[in-house]
Amino acid sequence: MRLRRRADDASDAPGAPRAAVGGVETVFAGVLDGRRLWLAIAAQPGVLALRGPDGVVDLPREVDDRPGHLAARLDLASLPAAATSYDVVLVADGRATPLVTGPLPAARVPAAPGGDTRHVLERADDATLRLRTEPLAPAYELVTVDAGPDALRLEVTGPDGPLTLDTDDLLGQAGPTMAPVLVGPDRLPVRRRDDDLPDPGRGAPLPSVGRLRLRWSGDGLLRARLAEADEA
């Protein structure tokens, strides 16, 4: 990963961090894989961390040795799967100083491993950087798709373990418009695993069989429909 200072981080850029905030400017921040928070600031003493309602959170970390930077990857897997907001801070000499950031680029963050939580970076009104943990509704995850000339077979896993969907299962839920595919005893949706695409419908096309069409929705959930005869 190459660290590059964004143009909108300049001190005179609109929305840039303000000195009055008294924070440490962020060079890079991102939750790239759903599980780890990647951080970098200019080289200085201290440790990068999160501060929650009960104080600084002790998280497993990997230090990234980059010349001129203090960089680390914080493992978020141990954070509670509850709606919580954390300040991103630099801890030095027993003091936690907030990190500040310019406007964050729009990005989709994949669900954390296990599929029950998502960790989202936010820029507060005072330009400080925060991490918001949000629980996700229960769902299954698509594991594999096996497409033949006349049949589809989908392997999913979720709260009730692995399940298999075949063409008939999907046809039974498809209609003239895209409808969510629901599986298991509790009729839960199927989510795309490790989904960080801004438009998964276009970026991760799914196979078709006969009139059956499958597509990911904008929020990474599986949908199905029956195409018109002329379209098929």
C-alpha atoms as one frame of an Amber mdcrd trajectory, in Angstrom:
protein
   0.000   0.000   0.000   1.431   3.385  -0.982   0.678   6.251   1.349  -0.190
   9.505  -0.346  -1.344  12.739   1.219  -4.652  13.741  -0.330  -4.905  17.142
  -1.963  -7.913  18.009   0.213  -5.761  17.551   3.324  -3.935  20.815   2.681
  -4.479  23.320   5.478  -6.280  25.809   3.230  -8.529  23.251   1.494 -12.283
  23.365   2.176 -13.208  20.932   4.915  -9.592  20.231   5.843  -8.595  19.523
   9.447  -8.362  22.720  11.496  -5.507  23.441  13.885  -8.065  24.555  16.463
  -9.202  20.964  16.825  -5.867  20.162  18.422  -5.648  16.750  16.774  -3.075
  14.792  14.804  -3.602  14.827  11.045  -4.313  11.504   9.370  -2.270  10.554
   6.309  -4.237   7.382   5.575  -7.209   5.600   7.131  -9.320   2.754   5.808
 -11.127  -0.463   6.729 -10.070  -2.361   3.630 -11.021  -5.935   4.446 -13.869
  -5.532   6.930 -11.690  -6.650   9.824  -8.648  -4.370  10.123  -8.329  -0.605
  10.426  -5.298   0.657   8.469  -3.888   3.910   9.832  -0.921   6.147   9.114
   0.209   9.531  10.442   3.468  11.453  10.281   6.211   9.748  12.289   6.079
  10.629  16.003   6.094   8.869  19.379   2.975   7.040  20.449   0.584   4.230
  19.602  -2.449   4.375  17.286  -5.602   3.158  18.998  -9.368   3.473  19.467
 -11.055   5.178  22.406 -14.535   4.015  23.311 -17.042   4.959  26.011 -14.917
   3.156  28.619 -11.524   4.478  27.535  -8.762   3.330  25.192  -9.421  -0.132
  23.718  -6.563  -2.639  23.745  -6.617  -4.220  20.270  -4.217  -6.619  18.555
  -2.083  -4.636  16.100   0.480  -5.025  13.380   2.993  -2.203  13.159   3.726
  -1.152   9.587   7.337   0.043   9.274   7.148   2.850   6.720   9.785   5.577
   6.526   8.486   8.908   7.803   5.239   7.436   9.132   3.727   5.879  12.214
   1.478   3.222  10.681  -0.429   0.247  12.051  -3.213  -2.189  11.302  -5.667
  -2.622  14.179  -7.563  -5.918  14.358 -11.223  -5.077  15.026 -12.447  -8.659
  15.467 -12.655  -8.384  19.253 -14.908  -5.310  19.253 -18.421  -6.027  20.548
 -21.033  -6.549  17.839 -23.093  -3.626  19.128 -23.723  -0.137  17.769 -20.788
   1.839  19.190 -18.726   4.849  18.081 -14.989   5.052  18.780 -12.555   7.952
  18.513  -9.389   7.153  16.544  -6.524   8.443  18.675  -2.775   8.658  19.165
  -1.792   7.567  22.674   1.474   9.084  23.933   2.681   9.873  27.462  -0.620
   8.662  28.885  -2.653  11.082  26.785  -5.022  10.205  23.919  -5.063  12.809
  21.123  -7.772  12.539  18.440  -6.824  12.066  14.806  -8.329  14.582  12.382
  -9.042  14.080   8.712 -10.208  15.823   5.583 -13.396  14.681   3.838 -13.423
  10.896   3.466 -13.931   9.348   0.036 -17.159   7.441  -0.510 -16.510   3.731
  -0.096 -18.388   0.540   0.693 -16.991  -1.423   3.602 -17.312  -5.223   3.562
 -18.913  -6.964   6.504 -16.506  -8.220   9.136 -15.697 -11.952   9.062 -18.747
 -13.763  10.380 -21.088 -11.360   8.595 -22.756  -9.877  11.675 -20.920  -6.530
  11.941 -19.630  -3.688   9.782 -16.973  -1.131  10.816 -17.364   2.257   9.124
 -15.035   5.268   9.290 -16.697   8.651   9.721 -15.571  12.283   9.884 -17.241
  14.147  12.741 -18.321  17.798  12.561 -15.086  18.835  14.297 -13.029  16.905
  11.688 -12.052  14.136  14.106 -11.866  10.601  12.765 -14.264   8.056  14.234
 -15.017   4.388  13.732 -18.643   3.312  13.942 -19.483  -0.338  14.569 -22.926
  -1.342  13.357 -24.580  -4.766  13.728 -25.945  -6.277  10.527 -29.210  -8.147
  10.211 -28.760 -11.948  10.175 -28.117 -13.374   6.724 -26.529 -16.230   4.852
 -23.386 -15.768   2.765 -22.918 -17.139  -0.716 -19.972 -19.551  -0.793 -19.984
 -21.076  -4.291 -22.034 -21.026  -7.506 -22.082 -24.060  -9.810 -23.707 -23.258
 -13.151 -24.533 -25.890 -15.743 -26.333 -25.519 -19.073 -29.731 -26.182 -17.494
 -29.265 -25.875 -13.751 -27.797 -23.754 -10.971 -26.503 -24.900  -7.611 -25.691
 -22.372  -4.872 -23.915 -23.216  -1.642 -24.625 -20.777   1.217 -23.729 -20.726
   4.885 -25.343 -18.932   7.792 -27.004 -19.256  11.187 -28.197 -22.807  10.468
 -24.964 -23.963   8.843 -24.398 -24.770   5.158 -27.369 -25.046   2.807 -27.775
 -25.816  -0.886 -30.109 -24.002  -3.274 -30.971 -25.483  -6.652 -32.751 -24.093
  -9.694 -36.200 -25.065  -8.426 -35.590 -23.307  -5.095 -34.703 -20.116  -6.949
 -37.515 -20.354  -9.491 -39.968 -20.664  -6.614 -38.974 -17.192  -5.405 -38.488
 -15.411  -8.727 -41.114 -13.213 -10.322 -41.363 -10.552 -13.039 -39.269  -8.143
 -10.942 -36.157  -8.679  -8.854 -37.142 -10.234  -5.513 -34.922 -11.116  -2.536
 -33.848 -14.746  -2.256 -34.715 -15.966   1.252 -33.403 -19.206   2.729 -33.401
 -21.291   5.903 -36.079 -21.774   8.565 -36.150 -18.052   9.317 -36.241 -17.002
   5.644 -33.080 -14.907   5.760 -31.470 -13.072   2.820 -28.246 -14.151   1.117
 -25.374 -11.653   1.348 -22.342 -11.356  -0.899 -19.181 -12.335   0.981 -16.430
  -9.705   1.357 -18.527  -7.200  -0.580 -16.714  -3.887  -1.020 -17.920  -3.044
  -4.547 -19.832   0.230  -5.005 -22.146  -1.540  -7.487 -22.037  -5.315  -6.921
 -24.742  -5.878  -9.523 -22.379  -4.699 -12.256 -19.095  -5.624 -10.634 -19.983
  -9.223  -9.740 -22.364 -10.614 -12.391 -24.066 -13.939 -11.686 -24.917 -16.722
 -14.168 -28.374 -17.227 -15.679 -30.259 -20.402 -16.572 -33.205 -20.267 -18.950
 -35.449 -17.410 -17.811 -33.926 -17.280 -14.326 -31.831 -14.172 -13.658 -29.791
 -13.575 -10.509 -28.330 -10.250  -9.473 -26.785  -8.576  -6.446 -28.671  -5.561
  -5.116 -26.893  -2.303  -4.293 -26.476  -3.443  -0.685 -24.997  -6.811  -1.696
 -28.074  -9.039  -1.245 -29.061 -11.779  -3.693 -32.157 -11.211  -5.824 -33.875
 -13.258  -8.538 -36.412 -12.692 -11.315 -37.940 -14.427 -14.320 -37.059 -12.807
 -17.626 -39.649 -12.234 -20.311 -39.768 -14.916 -22.981 -38.277 -12.654 -25.649
 -35.473 -11.615 -23.310 -34.694 -15.232 -22.452
